[in-house]
Structure formats: structure tokens, C-alpha cells
């Protein structure tokens, strides 16, 4: 092969090269191709596309970091114009802080490396995208960039991140359990209250589903409500149910469940709030017992007084003076035993204490509080028992 043919083949190979490696200098462009491309870029500022670029700016620059053309409505928003940029370097247009920040990215674009960053300028935030410009022979001759005002979008993103962080921290330290549950029952995320309640760590809850740790007697009701929620019949549901903890014990909870759907209405996941009500239920039971006891203690004195009043009416004329006085005195004591036994100097021999605080005399139907009897024994006048 002749030397001329070898040179022609080598030229063809260089012309067909698709680009350059990152961080390496581009092959030199031919003189005519470079000049025609630069001329086209210099006059590009008149193109309607560049003039009409919305909410930002579009520009080109050469290897000297000199702007060849510029346009876009966003220039005026930051006090710039096409005339202030074209023909000037970045060092002539911007202050040292801005120019030093963007210079490495501009030079990287001239080496074939694209980049996208946020650039603060004049109190606004602009997203800047830089990329190389190739001539007809795919040689880099300049670079281009566009910026778009992203201030509102970035502020919204920041507010969303803060909101999500507040929700995350609030959920993490909430006193009641909060969980995200997949449609198949797997736990997506739980807070510390759920792990404390169930005895499982967050990692351990990744394995079992909520069905696996729900008490069998409560599972059918839970799944029925879940099906109605998925079908759209109800917006949410509340129920009391029991969980089986890691230690094997049972904990009673109040469960509240809602469903998150996509914009198209497709079910995504469940949000569950889980409140431990074991202690509250125990307190309610104790309070009910107290109410029943107090109700009994309030009714008993009234029954005693009524009984003695009836006895006084019926037997007053047949009683001696000391017996009359004894009956009157005994009607004032809350702990007096049943009337058939009231005339004996000691409690009826047939009554026996039971497990509860109430004592029933087996010779009568009156129930009374045993704890009042010792008090009555200590305070009663001895002479009222004379027969």
C-alpha cells in the first residue's frame, strides 16, 4: 500500500471515531469543520429556540470559556442578557466565586464529560446541564449548556424531606405502635412501640406476617374486615385483637387500619396503629368490681334500717324498754347481722365467711359486709343484748 493510501485510511479512521475518552483531550478538528461549526454557534443566539427557552437560559462556549451565543427568558430574571454574555469569558461575566465554581465543569464538558449540578445565583437555584458539541467529523469543537430555575421545586423537595423526617421521628418515638404492612401481611416498617409490644425486633418481624402472630380466635374477624377494606366497602376499621408475643404471652390491643391507594385507586399498603390496652382492660374490670361492691355496701344499710323499722312497728308493744333501746341502737349500725339473729348476744352461729368481702347468713337472705361486724362488736352497749 502506498504512503498516500496509508495516510488516507488513517484520516478516515479518525473521522469515524464516535467520541473521546473521559478526561482526555479530544482529537483536533479539521480547520474548515471547526470554523463552520463555530460560525454556526456564534449566530445561534438569533434562533427562536434559544430566544424562547423558558424559565432558564441556553448557551454555548468555546475552549477559552468564552460565550459564543446565549438566549432564554431566564437571563432577564437574574439581571443578565444575551449582549452581556456573548463574546465574554465566564471570568468577565461572573464574580470570582461563581466563575471558580463552574470553571471545572465547563472544562470537563470540553473534554467530553457531561454534568448536571445545582448552581446558586442571585438568590435563586438553577439546575445546570453541560455537554460537548461535535462537528461533522465528531470532533469536539465547543460545549453547550442550559440552566433552568429550580428554586420552587427545590424548596418543595426540602419541605417534603423535612415533613417526612418529622413523620419518621414522630412515628419512631410514638407511644403507640405504628406500622406499614404489605398487602400480603408482611411488615414493611414498624416503630419501636411495635417491637416493644410484640417482643420481636424490627429485623425479626421481616419474616412472619401479621397473620402469624395474631391470636387464632381473632384472625378470621381481622381478615374479614381487611377484605372489606380492600373491596372499598369501608374506609378503615378498628377492632380489639390479641397478638402472640415472642415470649409466648398474649397482649390485647386496639387495632386501627387504613389502606393507602395509588392515584389510579390501586391498593398499595396498609397503615396500622396498634395500642396496647391490656392494662386498661384490667383497670376497667377492677373498676367494675369496685362499683358492684360499693353498690352492695350502699344498699345493705338501707335494708337493715328498713327491717328494724318494720320490727319496731310489729313488736314494739311486746318489747321491754331495754329491748326497745337495743333495737333502736342496732338500727344505726351498718354492720348489723340479719334480723332473725339480731337478738342473740353474738352473730348467728350459722353464718360463715366466704371468699369475697360479703358474708351471707344461711338462716336469712340478707347479705352484708363482714368487715363492719368487728366494729359493731367493739362499740355495741353490752346491756342491749339482755333478753
C-alpha positions as CSV (number, residue, x, y, z in Angstrom):
1,X,0.0,0.0,0.0
2,X,1.4,3.4,-0.9
3,X,2.2,6.1,1.7
4,X,-0.6,8.3,0.3
5,X,-3.1,5.5,0.7
6,X,-2.0,4.8,4.3
7,X,-2.5,8.5,5.2
8,X,-6.0,8.5,3.6
9,X,-7.0,5.4,5.6
10,X,-5.7,6.9,8.9
11,X,-7.7,10.1,8.2
12,X,-10.9,8.0,7.6
13,X,-10.4,6.1,10.9
14,X,-10.0,9.4,12.9
15,X,-13.1,10.9,11.2
16,X,-15.2,7.9,12.2
17,X,-14.3,7.9,15.8
18,X,-17.5,8.2,18.0
19,X,-16.0,10.4,20.7
20,X,-13.3,10.8,23.2
21,X,-12.5,9.1,26.5
22,X,-13.4,10.9,29.7
23,X,-10.7,13.2,31.0
24,X,-8.6,13.0,27.8
25,X,-8.1,15.8,25.2
26,X,-10.3,15.5,22.1
27,X,-8.7,14.9,18.7
28,X,-8.1,18.1,16.8
29,X,-10.8,19.0,14.4
30,X,-10.1,20.0,10.8
31,X,-9.8,23.7,10.2
32,X,-12.8,24.0,7.9
33,X,-15.1,21.9,10.1
34,X,-14.2,23.8,13.2
35,X,-14.6,27.2,11.6
36,X,-18.0,26.4,10.2
37,X,-19.3,25.0,13.5
38,X,-18.0,28.0,15.5
39,X,-19.7,30.3,13.0
40,X,-22.9,28.5,13.3
41,X,-22.8,28.6,17.1
42,X,-21.9,32.3,17.1
43,X,-25.1,33.2,15.2
44,X,-27.2,30.7,17.1
45,X,-28.4,33.4,19.5
46,X,-30.8,34.6,16.8
47,X,-32.5,31.2,16.6
48,X,-36.1,31.2,18.0
49,X,-35.4,28.2,20.1
50,X,-32.7,30.0,22.1
51,X,-34.7,33.2,22.4
52,X,-37.8,31.3,23.7
53,X,-36.2,28.9,26.1
54,X,-38.5,29.1,29.2
55,X,-37.5,29.6,32.9
56,X,-33.8,29.5,32.2
57,X,-31.1,30.0,29.7
58,X,-29.3,28.1,26.9
59,X,-25.7,29.0,25.8
60,X,-22.6,27.8,24.0
61,X,-18.9,28.4,24.7
62,X,-15.5,27.7,23.2
63,X,-12.3,26.3,24.6
64,X,-11.4,29.7,26.0
65,X,-14.6,29.5,28.1
66,X,-15.9,32.4,26.0
67,X,-19.7,32.5,25.4
68,X,-20.4,32.1,21.7
69,X,-24.2,32.5,21.9
70,X,-26.9,32.8,24.6
71,X,-30.6,33.1,25.0
72,X,-33.6,32.3,27.1
73,X,-36.2,34.1,29.2
74,X,-34.4,33.2,32.4
75,X,-31.5,35.6,31.6
76,X,-33.5,38.6,32.5
77,X,-34.7,37.1,35.7
78,X,-31.2,37.2,37.1
79,X,-30.2,40.5,35.6
80,X,-28.4,39.1,32.5
81,X,-28.9,39.5,28.8
82,X,-27.5,38.0,25.6
83,X,-25.4,41.1,25.0
84,X,-23.8,40.7,28.5
85,X,-22.7,37.1,27.7
86,X,-21.8,36.8,24.0
87,X,-18.1,37.4,23.3
88,X,-17.1,37.4,27.0
89,X,-15.5,34.7,29.2
90,X,-17.0,33.4,32.3
91,X,-14.4,35.4,34.3
92,X,-15.6,38.6,32.7
93,X,-19.3,37.9,33.4
94,X,-19.4,36.4,36.8
95,X,-17.8,37.2,40.2
96,X,-14.8,35.1,41.2
97,X,-16.8,32.8,43.5
98,X,-19.3,31.8,40.7
99,X,-16.7,31.5,38.0
100,X,-14.4,29.3,40.1
101,X,-17.3,27.1,40.9
102,X,-18.3,26.5,37.3
103,X,-14.9,26.5,35.6
104,X,-14.0,22.9,36.3
105,X,-17.4,21.7,34.9
106,X,-17.0,23.9,31.7
107,X,-13.6,22.5,31.0
108,X,-14.8,18.9,31.7
109,X,-17.5,19.5,29.0
110,X,-14.9,20.5,26.5
111,X,-13.1,17.2,27.3
112,X,-16.3,15.2,26.5
113,X,-17.7,14.9,30.1
114,X,-21.4,15.8,30.7
115,X,-22.5,17.0,34.1
116,X,-25.6,18.2,35.9
117,X,-25.5,20.3,39.1
118,X,-27.4,22.9,41.1
119,X,-25.9,26.3,40.9
120,X,-27.0,29.1,43.3
121,X,-27.0,32.5,41.8
122,X,-28.6,35.8,42.8
123,X,-30.7,34.1,45.5
124,X,-32.1,31.5,43.1
125,X,-31.2,27.9,42.5
126,X,-30.5,26.8,38.9
127,X,-30.0,23.3,37.6
128,X,-27.2,23.4,35.1
129,X,-26.5,20.8,32.4
130,X,-23.3,20.9,30.4
131,X,-22.3,18.7,27.4
132,X,-19.8,18.8,24.5
133,X,-20.6,19.9,20.9
134,X,-19.2,17.9,18.0
135,X,-18.6,19.0,14.4
136,X,-19.4,16.9,11.3
137,X,-16.3,14.8,11.9
138,X,-17.5,14.1,15.5
139,X,-14.7,16.2,16.9
140,X,-15.3,18.4,20.0
141,X,-15.1,22.0,19.0
142,X,-17.1,23.7,21.8
143,X,-19.6,22.9,24.5
144,X,-23.2,23.9,25.4
145,X,-25.2,24.2,28.5
146,X,-28.7,25.1,29.7
147,X,-29.9,26.2,33.1
148,X,-33.4,26.1,34.5
149,X,-34.7,27.9,37.6
150,X,-35.4,25.1,40.1
151,X,-35.9,27.3,43.2
152,X,-39.5,26.5,43.9
153,X,-39.0,22.8,43.1
154,X,-36.0,22.5,45.4
155,X,-37.8,24.3,48.2
156,X,-40.8,21.9,47.8
157,X,-38.4,19.0,47.9
158,X,-36.7,20.3,51.0
159,X,-40.1,20.9,52.7
160,X,-41.2,17.4,51.8
161,X,-38.0,15.9,53.2
162,X,-38.4,17.8,56.4
163,X,-42.1,16.7,56.7
164,X,-41.1,13.1,56.1
165,X,-38.4,13.3,58.7
166,X,-40.8,14.8,61.2
167,X,-43.2,12.0,60.5
168,X,-40.4,9.4,60.8
169,X,-39.2,10.8,64.1
170,X,-42.8,11.1,65.4
171,X,-43.6,7.6,64.4
172,X,-40.3,6.2,65.8
173,X,-40.9,7.8,69.2
174,X,-44.7,7.5,69.4
175,X,-46.2,5.9,72.4
176,X,-48.5,3.7,70.3
177,X,-47.4,1.2,67.7
178,X,-47.3,2.3,64.1
179,X,-46.6,0.1,61.1
180,X,-46.7,-0.1,57.4
181,X,-48.0,-3.5,56.3
182,X,-47.8,-5.0,52.8
183,X,-51.0,-6.3,51.1
184,X,-49.9,-9.9,51.9
185,X,-49.4,-9.2,55.6
186,X,-45.7,-8.7,55.7
187,X,-44.4,-5.9,57.9
188,X,-42.8,-3.2,55.7
189,X,-41.8,-0.8,58.6
190,X,-42.5,-0.7,62.3
191,X,-41.7,1.8,65.1
192,X,-40.2,1.0,68.5
193,X,-43.6,0.7,70.2
194,X,-44.5,-2.3,68.0
195,X,-41.2,-4.1,68.8
196,X,-41.7,-3.4,72.5
197,X,-45.3,-4.7,72.3
198,X,-44.6,-7.9,70.4
199,X,-41.1,-8.7,71.8
200,X,-39.8,-9.1,68.2
201,X,-37.1,-6.8,66.8
202,X,-37.7,-5.0,63.6
203,X,-35.5,-7.5,61.7
204,X,-37.3,-10.4,63.2
205,X,-40.7,-9.0,62.1
206,X,-39.5,-9.1,58.5
207,X,-40.1,-12.8,58.4
208,X,-43.5,-13.5,59.9
209,X,-46.7,-11.9,58.6
210,X,-49.2,-10.2,60.9
211,X,-51.4,-13.3,60.5
212,X,-48.6,-15.4,62.0
213,X,-48.7,-13.5,65.3
214,X,-52.4,-12.9,65.6
215,X,-54.3,-15.0,68.1
216,X,-56.2,-17.7,66.1
217,X,-59.6,-16.7,67.7
218,X,-59.2,-13.2,66.3
219,X,-57.8,-13.8,62.9
220,X,-61.0,-14.5,61.0
221,X,-62.6,-11.3,62.1
222,X,-59.4,-9.3,61.2
223,X,-59.2,-10.8,57.7
224,X,-62.9,-10.2,57.0
225,X,-62.5,-6.6,57.8
226,X,-59.4,-6.4,55.7
227,X,-61.2,-7.9,52.7
228,X,-64.0,-5.3,53.1
229,X,-61.3,-2.5,53.3
230,X,-59.6,-3.8,50.1
231,X,-63.1,-4.0,48.3
232,X,-63.7,-0.4,49.2
233,X,-66.7,-1.2,51.4
234,X,-65.2,0.6,54.4
235,X,-62.6,3.4,54.6
236,X,-60.9,2.0,57.7
237,X,-61.7,-0.3,60.6
238,X,-61.0,-0.6,64.4
239,X,-61.1,-3.8,66.4
240,X,-59.7,-5.3,69.6
241,X,-57.5,-8.3,69.0
242,X,-54.7,-10.3,70.6
243,X,-51.1,-10.7,69.4
244,X,-48.9,-13.6,70.4
245,X,-45.6,-12.2,71.6
246,X,-42.1,-13.6,71.2
247,X,-42.2,-14.9,74.8
248,X,-45.5,-16.8,74.1
249,X,-47.7,-14.5,76.1
250,X,-50.8,-12.7,74.8
251,X,-51.2,-9.0,74.6
252,X,-54.6,-7.3,74.0
253,X,-54.5,-4.3,71.5
254,X,-56.8,-1.8,69.9
255,X,-56.0,-2.1,66.1
256,X,-56.8,0.7,63.7
257,X,-56.2,0.1,60.0
258,X,-56.4,2.2,56.8
259,X,-55.4,1.5,53.2
260,X,-53.2,3.6,51.0
261,X,-54.1,3.6,47.3
262,X,-52.3,4.9,44.2
263,X,-53.5,7.8,42.1
264,X,-55.3,5.1,40.0
265,X,-57.0,3.7,43.0
266,X,-54.9,0.6,43.2
267,X,-54.2,-0.8,46.8
268,X,-50.6,-0.1,47.8
269,X,-50.2,-1.0,51.5
270,X,-51.8,-0.7,54.9
271,X,-51.2,1.7,57.7
272,X,-51.8,0.2,61.2
273,X,-51.9,1.9,64.6
274,X,-51.6,-0.6,67.5
275,X,-52.3,0.4,71.0
276,X,-51.7,-1.9,74.0
277,X,-54.9,-2.0,76.1
278,X,-54.1,-4.9,78.3
279,X,-53.6,-2.7,81.4
280,X,-56.6,-0.6,80.6
281,X,-58.9,-3.6,80.3
282,X,-57.6,-4.8,83.7
283,X,-58.3,-1.4,85.2
284,X,-61.8,-1.4,83.8
285,X,-62.5,-4.8,85.3
286,X,-61.2,-3.7,88.7
287,X,-63.4,-0.5,88.5
288,X,-66.4,-2.6,87.7
289,X,-65.7,-4.8,90.7
290,X,-65.4,-1.7,92.9
291,X,-68.7,-0.3,91.6
292,X,-70.5,-3.5,92.3
293,X,-69.0,-3.7,95.9
294,X,-69.9,-0.1,96.6
295,X,-73.4,-0.6,95.3
296,X,-73.9,-3.5,97.6
297,X,-72.5,-1.6,100.6
298,X,-74.9,1.3,100.0
299,X,-77.9,-1.0,99.6
300,X,-77.2,-3.1,102.8
301,X,-77.6,-0.3,105.5
302,X,-80.9,0.8,103.9
303,X,-82.2,-2.8,104.1
304,X,-81.1,-3.1,107.7
305,X,-82.8,0.1,108.7
306,X,-86.0,-0.8,106.9
307,X,-86.0,-4.2,108.5
308,X,-85.6,-2.7,112.0
309,X,-88.3,-0.2,111.3
310,X,-90.7,-3.0,110.4
311,X,-89.7,-4.9,113.5
312,X,-90.3,-1.9,115.7
313,X,-93.7,-1.4,114.3
314,X,-94.7,-5.0,114.7
315,X,-93.1,-5.8,118.1
316,X,-92.8,-2.5,119.9
317,X,-95.6,-3.2,122.3
318,X,-94.2,-6.6,123.3
319,X,-90.7,-5.5,124.0
320,X,-89.2,-4.3,127.2
321,X,-87.6,-0.9,127.5
322,X,-84.0,-2.1,127.1
323,X,-85.0,-4.3,124.1
324,X,-86.6,-1.2,122.5
325,X,-83.5,0.8,123.2
326,X,-81.3,-2.1,121.7
327,X,-83.3,-2.3,118.5
328,X,-83.1,1.5,118.0
329,X,-79.4,1.4,118.6
330,X,-78.8,-1.5,116.3
331,X,-80.7,0.1,113.5
332,X,-77.9,2.8,113.4
333,X,-75.1,0.3,112.8
334,X,-74.4,-0.6,109.2
335,X,-73.0,-4.0,110.1
336,X,-75.9,-5.5,112.0
337,X,-76.5,-9.1,111.0
338,X,-79.7,-10.4,109.7
339,X,-82.8,-9.6,111.7
340,X,-83.7,-13.2,112.9
341,X,-80.2,-13.2,114.6
342,X,-80.2,-9.7,115.9
343,X,-81.5,-10.6,119.3
344,X,-78.7,-13.0,120.1
345,X,-75.6,-11.8,122.0
346,X,-73.3,-13.0,119.2
347,X,-73.5,-13.4,115.4
348,X,-75.7,-16.2,114.1
349,X,-73.8,-19.5,114.5
350,X,-74.9,-20.5,111.0
351,X,-73.1,-17.7,109.1
352,X,-69.6,-18.4,107.7
353,X,-67.2,-16.1,105.8
354,X,-66.9,-16.6,102.1
355,X,-64.0,-15.8,99.7
356,X,-65.5,-12.3,98.9
357,X,-65.9,-9.4,101.3
358,X,-69.6,-10.1,101.6
359,X,-71.0,-12.6,104.1
360,X,-74.3,-14.4,103.9
361,X,-76.1,-15.7,106.9
362,X,-77.5,-19.0,105.9
363,X,-80.6,-18.6,108.0
364,X,-81.8,-15.5,106.1
365,X,-81.4,-13.9,102.7
366,X,-79.7,-10.7,103.8
367,X,-76.1,-10.2,102.5
368,X,-74.0,-7.7,104.4
369,X,-70.3,-6.6,104.6
370,X,-68.4,-8.7,107.0
371,X,-65.8,-6.1,107.7
372,X,-68.3,-4.0,109.6
373,X,-69.1,-6.7,112.1
374,X,-66.0,-6.4,114.3
375,X,-66.6,-2.7,114.6
376,X,-70.1,-3.3,115.7
377,X,-68.9,-5.9,118.3
378,X,-66.4,-3.4,119.8
379,X,-68.8,-0.5,120.0
380,X,-72.1,-2.1,121.0
381,X,-73.5,-1.4,124.5
382,X,-73.5,-4.7,126.5
383,X,-76.8,-4.1,128.1
384,X,-78.7,-4.0,124.9
385,X,-78.3,-7.8,124.5
386,X,-80.3,-8.6,127.6
387,X,-83.3,-10.7,127.0
